[in-house]
């Protein structure tokens, strides 16, 4: 498979960290969130450590750990930190790497660079996580257009939430994009229930091919 897959979202707080944990665990790979904003609660790397089932050392440390739960550019300014895109170079690893961005595709890292600019530089295939709730059609179609306008390879869309068959169909048909599957909200959310939901809800073959 590709040496890495980028997991991004149409918005913040949609569940892409849980999806990333499930995917990294199924692929027996590595996880990396290069920029973390907000340290008071469980960080995304800590969530992935708890849910993925990956052995110690497979969750890589963040390059930037910012205190305030805001867009990275603003959180860094508050912390007196300058996020440098050059420091976000891809690590060389012996297995597949799942890379999680912060929030949506257009989230700024600093006053000049957005995550989508880094994605274009990396040229790794992307999975777009989209909630199934109201507003998802607009947000998802805009995100897909932004990725394609920059020739960023898109594997497909992973929906998160309750079944919304028409919204999911509308997105995949208008955008001519692959629907990879759907991850429902899980209660309880554990490593076991997440793995079961990923296995039953997703076709991993295009993900494993990275295309």
C-alpha positions as CSV (number, residue, x, y, z in Angstrom):
1,X,0.0,0.0,0.0
2,X,1.0,3.7,-0.1
3,X,3.5,4.7,2.6
4,X,0.9,7.0,4.1
5,X,-2.7,8.1,4.1
6,X,-3.9,11.5,5.2
7,X,-7.2,11.6,7.2
8,X,-8.9,15.0,7.0
9,X,-12.4,16.2,7.7
10,X,-15.1,18.6,6.5
11,X,-15.2,20.2,10.0
12,X,-13.8,19.8,13.5
13,X,-15.2,17.4,16.1
14,X,-16.7,15.0,13.5
15,X,-15.0,11.8,14.7
16,X,-12.0,11.5,12.4
17,X,-9.7,10.7,15.3
18,X,-11.9,7.7,16.2
19,X,-11.9,6.7,12.5
20,X,-8.1,7.2,12.4
21,X,-7.7,5.0,15.5
22,X,-9.8,2.2,13.9
23,X,-7.9,2.4,10.6
24,X,-4.5,2.5,12.1
25,X,-5.3,-0.6,14.2
26,X,-6.8,-2.5,11.3
27,X,-3.8,-1.8,9.1
28,X,-1.3,-2.5,11.9
29,X,0.4,0.7,11.1
30,X,1.5,3.9,12.7
31,X,-0.4,7.1,13.7
32,X,0.8,10.7,13.6
33,X,-1.0,13.9,14.3
34,X,1.7,16.5,13.6
35,X,-0.2,19.4,15.2
36,X,-2.3,19.2,18.4
37,X,-4.3,22.1,19.6
38,X,-5.7,21.8,23.1
39,X,-4.0,19.8,25.9
40,X,-6.4,20.1,28.8
41,X,-8.4,17.0,27.9
42,X,-7.3,13.7,26.3
43,X,-5.3,14.5,23.2
44,X,-6.0,12.9,19.8
45,X,-2.8,10.8,20.1
46,X,-3.9,9.6,23.5
47,X,-7.3,8.7,22.1
48,X,-5.7,6.7,19.3
49,X,-3.4,5.0,21.8
50,X,-6.4,3.9,23.9
51,X,-8.6,2.8,21.0
52,X,-6.3,1.5,18.2
53,X,-4.8,-1.5,19.9
54,X,-1.4,-0.5,18.5
55,X,1.7,-1.5,20.4
56,X,3.8,1.1,22.2
57,X,5.8,3.3,19.9
58,X,3.4,3.2,17.0
59,X,1.7,6.5,17.9
60,X,4.3,9.1,17.0
61,X,4.8,12.3,19.0
62,X,3.4,15.5,17.8
63,X,5.7,18.1,16.3
64,X,3.7,20.9,17.8
65,X,1.6,20.6,21.1
66,X,-0.4,23.8,21.6
67,X,-2.3,24.6,24.7
68,X,-5.5,26.4,23.5
69,X,-8.2,24.4,21.6
70,X,-8.4,26.7,18.6
71,X,-7.3,26.7,15.0
72,X,-3.5,25.9,15.1
73,X,-2.5,29.2,13.7
74,X,-4.2,31.1,16.5
75,X,-3.3,28.6,19.2
76,X,0.3,28.9,18.2
77,X,0.1,32.7,18.3
78,X,-1.3,32.6,21.8
79,X,1.5,30.2,22.9
80,X,4.1,32.3,21.2
81,X,5.1,29.5,18.8
82,X,5.7,29.8,15.1
83,X,4.5,26.7,13.2
84,X,7.0,26.0,10.4
85,X,5.7,24.0,7.5
86,X,9.3,22.7,6.8
87,X,9.2,20.9,10.1
88,X,6.3,18.7,9.0
89,X,8.3,16.4,6.9
90,X,7.1,12.9,6.5
91,X,8.9,10.3,8.7
92,X,10.3,7.1,7.2
93,X,8.7,4.1,8.8
94,X,8.5,0.3,8.2
95,X,4.8,0.3,7.8
96,X,1.7,2.3,6.7
97,X,1.3,5.7,8.4
98,X,-2.0,7.2,9.2
99,X,-1.7,11.0,9.4
100,X,-4.5,13.1,10.9
101,X,-4.9,16.7,10.1
102,X,-6.6,19.3,12.4
103,X,-10.2,20.1,11.6
104,X,-11.1,20.7,8.0
105,X,-9.0,20.9,4.9
106,X,-8.6,24.7,4.9
107,X,-7.5,25.0,8.6
108,X,-4.6,27.4,8.8
109,X,-1.3,26.4,10.3
110,X,0.0,29.9,10.2
111,X,-0.8,33.2,8.4
112,X,0.6,31.8,5.1
113,X,0.0,28.1,5.1
114,X,-3.1,25.9,5.5
115,X,-3.2,22.1,6.0
116,X,-4.4,21.7,2.4
117,X,-1.1,23.3,1.2
118,X,0.8,20.6,3.2
119,X,-1.3,17.9,1.7
120,X,-0.5,19.1,-1.8
121,X,3.2,19.0,-0.9
122,X,3.0,15.5,0.5
123,X,1.0,14.1,-2.4
124,X,-0.3,11.3,-0.2
125,X,-3.8,9.9,-0.8
126,X,-6.5,11.4,1.3
127,X,-9.6,10.0,3.1
128,X,-12.2,12.7,3.7
129,X,-14.2,12.1,6.9
130,X,-17.7,13.7,6.7
131,X,-20.5,13.7,9.3
132,X,-23.9,12.5,8.2
133,X,-25.8,15.4,9.9
134,X,-27.4,18.4,8.3
135,X,-25.0,20.5,6.3
136,X,-22.8,17.6,5.2
137,X,-23.6,17.9,1.5
138,X,-22.4,21.5,1.2
139,X,-19.3,21.0,3.4
140,X,-18.3,17.7,1.8
141,X,-18.7,18.8,-1.8
142,X,-16.7,22.0,-1.2
143,X,-13.9,20.0,0.5
144,X,-13.7,17.6,-2.4
145,X,-13.6,20.4,-4.9
146,X,-10.7,22.0,-2.9
147,X,-8.7,18.8,-2.8
148,X,-9.2,18.1,-6.5
149,X,-8.4,21.7,-7.6
150,X,-4.9,21.0,-6.1
151,X,-4.6,17.6,-7.6
152,X,-4.5,15.9,-4.2
153,X,-5.4,12.2,-4.6
154,X,-8.7,11.3,-2.9
155,X,-9.4,7.7,-2.0
156,X,-12.9,8.4,-1.0
157,X,-15.3,9.6,1.8
158,X,-15.8,7.9,5.2
159,X,-19.1,8.9,6.6
160,X,-19.5,9.2,10.4
161,X,-22.8,9.2,12.3
162,X,-26.2,7.8,11.8
163,X,-27.4,6.5,8.4
164,X,-28.5,9.3,6.1
165,X,-28.8,7.4,2.9
166,X,-29.9,10.2,0.6
167,X,-27.2,12.6,1.8
168,X,-24.6,9.9,1.3
169,X,-25.9,9.1,-2.1
170,X,-26.1,12.7,-3.1
171,X,-22.5,13.4,-2.2
172,X,-21.1,10.4,-3.9
173,X,-23.1,11.0,-7.1
174,X,-22.4,14.7,-7.4
175,X,-18.8,14.4,-6.6
176,X,-18.3,11.0,-8.4
177,X,-16.4,9.9,-5.3
178,X,-16.1,6.5,-3.7
179,X,-18.1,5.9,-0.4
180,X,-15.7,3.9,1.7
181,X,-18.3,3.1,4.4
182,X,-19.9,4.5,7.5
183,X,-18.8,4.5,11.1
184,X,-21.8,4.9,13.5
185,X,-21.5,6.5,16.9
186,X,-20.6,3.8,19.3
187,X,-21.8,3.3,22.8
188,X,-19.7,2.0,24.4
189,X,-16.7,3.2,22.4
190,X,-13.9,0.7,23.1
191,X,-11.1,-0.8,21.1
192,X,-13.2,-3.9,20.5
193,X,-16.4,-2.1,19.4
194,X,-14.4,0.2,17.2
195,X,-12.6,-2.7,15.4
196,X,-15.9,-4.5,14.9
197,X,-17.5,-1.4,13.4
198,X,-14.6,-0.8,11.1
199,X,-14.5,-4.4,9.9
200,X,-18.3,-4.5,9.2
201,X,-18.7,-0.9,7.9
202,X,-15.8,-0.4,5.5
203,X,-14.3,-1.9,2.4
204,X,-10.6,-1.8,3.1
205,X,-9.5,-2.9,-0.4
206,X,-9.3,0.7,-2.0
207,X,-7.7,2.0,1.3
208,X,-5.1,-0.7,1.2
209,X,-4.3,0.1,-2.4
210,X,-4.2,3.8,-1.5
211,X,-6.3,4.8,-4.5
